[in-house]
C-alpha cells in the first residue's frame, strides 16, 4: 500500500506536460514539459541534448545584471532571451492565451518567465 501511494505521488508531481501552438490556428501541437521548474520543448531535445536544457543548467543570476529594464516597462524576458542566444517569440495555449518563449537555433525553446523566475530564486 505504501509503495503504491508513493508511486502515485511521484507520478502526479513529476508528470507535467501541456501543448502549445505556434499560431492562433492551433495546428501542430508542441508538447512542453517541466525540467528543473522551467517548461521547455522537451520533445525537440534529442537525449536531453538541446540548447534549452543547457541554458537551464548553466544560466546564473549574474546574467540578470546585463538585462536592462527601463522606465518604459519593457518585458525583461525579451532582453534575457537575446542574451542567452535565443529569439523571443509568442506561442499560444489551447485557450488562446499568449505565452512568451525563447526559441533557439536548434528549434528548442523555453518559457521565458519561468526561466526568469528560476534565475531570481
C-alpha positions as CSV (number, residue, x, y, z in Angstrom):
1,X,0.0,0.0,0.0
2,X,2.8,2.4,0.9
3,X,4.6,1.7,-2.4
4,X,1.5,2.3,-4.4
5,X,0.8,5.6,-2.7
6,X,4.4,6.8,-3.1
7,X,4.3,5.9,-6.8
8,X,1.1,7.8,-7.3
9,X,2.6,10.9,-5.5
10,X,5.7,10.8,-7.6
11,X,3.7,10.4,-10.8
12,X,1.5,13.4,-10.0
13,X,4.3,15.7,-9.0
14,X,6.6,14.9,-11.9
15,X,4.4,14.2,-14.9
16,X,3.5,17.7,-16.1
17,X,3.0,18.4,-19.7
18,X,1.0,20.7,-21.9
19,X,0.6,21.5,-25.6
20,X,1.4,24.9,-27.1
21,X,1.0,26.2,-30.6
22,X,3.0,28.4,-32.9
23,X,-0.1,30.3,-34.2
24,X,-3.7,31.1,-33.4
25,X,-4.9,28.3,-35.8
26,X,-3.8,25.8,-33.1
27,X,-2.2,23.5,-35.6
28,X,0.7,21.2,-34.9
29,X,0.8,21.0,-31.1
30,X,4.2,21.0,-29.4
31,X,4.5,19.3,-26.0
32,X,6.2,21.2,-23.3
33,X,7.4,19.6,-20.0
34,X,9.0,20.8,-16.8
35,X,12.7,20.5,-16.4
36,X,14.1,21.9,-13.1
37,X,11.0,24.1,-12.7
38,X,11.1,25.6,-16.2
39,X,8.9,24.5,-19.1
40,X,10.7,23.6,-22.3
41,X,10.1,21.8,-25.6
42,X,11.5,18.6,-24.4
43,X,10.2,16.6,-27.4
44,X,12.5,18.7,-29.5
45,X,15.6,17.7,-27.5
46,X,17.5,14.6,-28.5
47,X,18.7,12.6,-25.5
48,X,18.4,15.7,-23.3
49,X,20.9,17.5,-25.6
50,X,19.5,20.8,-26.7
51,X,20.1,24.5,-26.1
52,X,17.1,24.8,-23.7
53,X,18.5,22.2,-21.2
54,X,22.0,23.7,-21.5
55,X,20.6,27.2,-20.7
56,X,18.6,25.9,-17.7
57,X,21.6,24.1,-16.3
58,X,24.2,26.9,-16.9
59,X,22.5,30.3,-16.6
60,X,23.4,32.1,-13.4
61,X,21.9,35.0,-11.5
62,X,24.8,37.2,-12.7
63,X,23.3,37.4,-16.2
64,X,20.4,39.5,-14.8
65,X,22.8,42.4,-14.2
66,X,23.0,42.7,-18.0
67,X,19.3,42.8,-18.5
68,X,18.0,46.3,-19.0
69,X,14.6,47.1,-17.7
70,X,13.9,50.7,-18.4
71,X,11.2,53.1,-17.1
72,X,9.0,52.2,-20.1
73,X,8.3,48.8,-18.6
74,X,10.0,46.7,-21.2
75,X,9.4,43.0,-20.7
76,X,12.7,41.8,-19.1
77,X,12.4,38.4,-20.6
78,X,13.0,39.6,-24.1
79,X,16.5,41.0,-23.5
80,X,17.3,38.0,-21.3
81,X,16.3,35.7,-24.2
82,X,18.6,37.6,-26.6
83,X,21.5,37.5,-24.0
84,X,21.3,33.7,-23.8
85,X,21.3,33.4,-27.6
86,X,17.6,33.0,-28.4
87,X,14.9,34.8,-30.2
88,X,11.8,36.0,-28.2
89,X,8.6,34.8,-29.7
90,X,4.9,34.3,-28.8
91,X,3.2,30.9,-28.8
92,X,-0.3,30.1,-27.7
93,X,-2.1,27.8,-25.3
94,X,-5.2,26.0,-26.5
95,X,-7.3,28.6,-24.7
96,X,-5.6,31.2,-26.9
97,X,-3.6,32.8,-24.0
98,X,-0.3,34.0,-25.3
99,X,2.9,32.8,-23.7
100,X,6.5,34.2,-24.1
101,X,9.1,31.8,-25.3
102,X,12.7,32.0,-26.1
103,X,13.5,29.9,-29.2
104,X,17.0,28.7,-30.1
105,X,18.6,27.8,-33.4
106,X,18.1,24.1,-32.7
107,X,14.3,24.8,-32.5
108,X,14.1,24.0,-28.8
109,X,12.6,26.7,-26.6
110,X,11.8,27.6,-23.0
111,X,9.1,29.6,-21.4
112,X,10.9,32.8,-20.6
113,X,9.1,34.0,-17.5
114,X,9.7,30.6,-15.8
115,X,13.4,30.9,-16.6
116,X,13.5,34.4,-15.3
117,X,11.8,33.4,-12.1
118,X,14.1,30.4,-11.7
119,X,17.2,32.6,-12.0
120,X,15.8,35.1,-9.5
121,X,15.2,32.4,-6.9
